[in-house]
Amino acid sequence: MATLLCASSMRHLLICWRGINVFIYASEGFSSAVFVFSSVTVGICAYNEGKNIGKLINNILHEQEFSANSEVLVVCSGCTDNTAKTVRQFAAQDSRIKLHIEDKRSGKASAVNHILANAKGNVILFISADVLPRRGSFSKLLSRLKSPDVGIVCGSPVPVNRPISLVGRLVRLLWSFHNHVFRELNDAGLARHATEIFCVRKGIVDQIPAETVNDDAYIAVTAKKKGWLIKYAAESRVSICGPKTFREYFQQRRRIIFGHYQLRKLTGESPQYLVHLMPLYPVQVTRLALWLARQCDMPTLAAFLLTEFLVNAAAMADFASGKTHSQWITLPSTKAVKLEA
């Protein structure tokens, strides 16, 4: 009982300290109710995203609430297409757009670290270069940071893939399950992951290891270890395009699962993946598994589970052999994103 009281007291002390921090922001000229909107850095890591980067930046400038003292920081890492040229054209017209070019492709972790080190905003909003957010998604995401004990807020990726092929059904099932897991863990205060769009208070994480594959998960787990809550904003939606071939689907899942095993080694913490969460939260994981079983026909479910088994085996083999996925193979079929209706 004494231990429980001590833990409870520490948690309340932590929340009070964060509340003081919010008050300090207010005393320096920010409203505590809107301080998370006062200065935001939108961080975009891009490698050959010429097909979408212009649409994304235009979306940010015209479809989102984007203040005059905020910024968009785009890191082009070893791009060989027109990505940097497109960003430079936007930067010439709007000083809030900033471009950093890495001549050599150094991996996404390098780009993330540049954003973490150079962001001017008191909140950093990371968004993938190959997605498109719905109107108002940023404000819906950032508003959840008003709570002083919340350190990260994640949005909801929505695939544009049509369920007319097996791969299309697998993609939709995967992301439907992903978002449902977030809702369940969010309500229980157990979320420990991030998504294709998420915002984080500046200073929670200053740098990530250079070899990190799942950068969003690393940032989320680090925040969780420091006592911050991670929240899910289902209404903050971004359109994504999942793989359209089984080969690309397998490659993507293999890299992500590898990243989960790597994350466990780097942090000592279990990522938000059912295989790792089962020993920690057996009741919640069982409920999630039962939900998954009700979402589709038996052939699709069987294909989904078999594929997850195979990608886990491949990822474990990669991890055991010392292979790295820090510079992953691009997947051409995932670059056809469009806003959902």
ABEGO torsion letter per residue (X at the ends): XAAAAAAAAAAAAAAAAAAAAAAAAAAAGBBAAAAAAABBBBBBBBBGAAAAAAAAAAAAAAABBBBAABBBBBBBBGBABAAAAAAAAAAAABAABBBBBBABBAEAAAAAAAAAAABABABBBBBBAABBBBBGAAAAAAAAAABAABABBBBBBBBABBAABAAAAAAAAAAAAAAAAAAAAAAAGABABBBABBBBBBGABABBBAABABAAAAAAAAAAAAGBBBBBBAABBBBBBBBABAAAAAAAAAAAAAAAAAAAAAAGBBBBBAAAAAAABAAAAAAAAAAAAAABBAAAAAAAAAAAAAAAAAAAAAAAAGBBAABBBBBAAAAABBBBX
